[in-house]
Amino acid sequence: MKWKDGDSQGMVNTKNKYFTASELKDALKKFKADQDDVSAAGQQKLKNVKDQYRSYDELKDILQQMHVDVETDTEIMQKLLLAYTEEGSSDDMRLHVLTELEYHVHQIDNAQNLIELGGFQLVILALNDSNSDIRAEAARVLGAAVQSNPKVQIEALESGAVPTLIRLVASDSSIAVRKKALYALSSLVRHFPLAQLRFLQQGGLSCLAQLFGDPNATTLRIKAVTLLHDLMVEQINVENLSPDNPTNMEKKKQYEK
């Protein structure tokens, strides 16, 4: 007995438990003939679908005719930096540029490209801006850029970001700047032993200790404790690395300096 369910079909032997060789041969012949029919129908169905939709090349030609240009992130950042450095650029414009950059530098490649574009130094300089909103936003951009990004962490370290951030955390007149500076400092020193060494050498621990005597620094104290805890755990994890792996031993040496 034959059965069919949609495009699927087959045979069931209701008389015997097994098919004979002759029955199987006849079933295979019938199956091949039916498949040829289905194949032809499938080809027609595929053609109908293609007729309904445009191909990629056709869509590409249409977009070119419409003069639609899709900018890369690098091109967008270039324009933002030009707007930032344009003569007479207002504080509102510069603040807008920093906010837009912060969105882009969360991507590792974009953060590294910001260095090549010369924008990273602008961010470092903005940490000392007379406008507290710009200082805070610059710290936020820096924190986003260095997060889990070794190349940018090195650039920030070599640009003198550690002592600048420590100073902002310790003594800036704006609590918003202090919060963002601590965020950037935390992002910079995590998993970066050389930055942690500079942090200690530049009085980072003393800076954090002072927060516990500051009545306006409740939120900062919580963030400071979190940072110190994370650095301690990081150190313990490194000490427990297996000595059998050469990479682990090299990592241990970095933390021992």
QUIRA-V413101 format. One record per helix or strand. SS is the DSSP state (~ for helix, > for strand). FROM is the first residue (numbers start at 1). LEN is the number of residues. Records with the same first field share a line. If there is no record, write none. Layout:
SS=FROM-LEN, FROM-LEN
//
This chain:
>=2-4, 8-4
~=21-32, 56-10, 73-13, 91-14, 108-9, 119-8, 132-15, 150-9, 161-11, 175-15, 193-9, 204-10, 218-22, 246-11
//
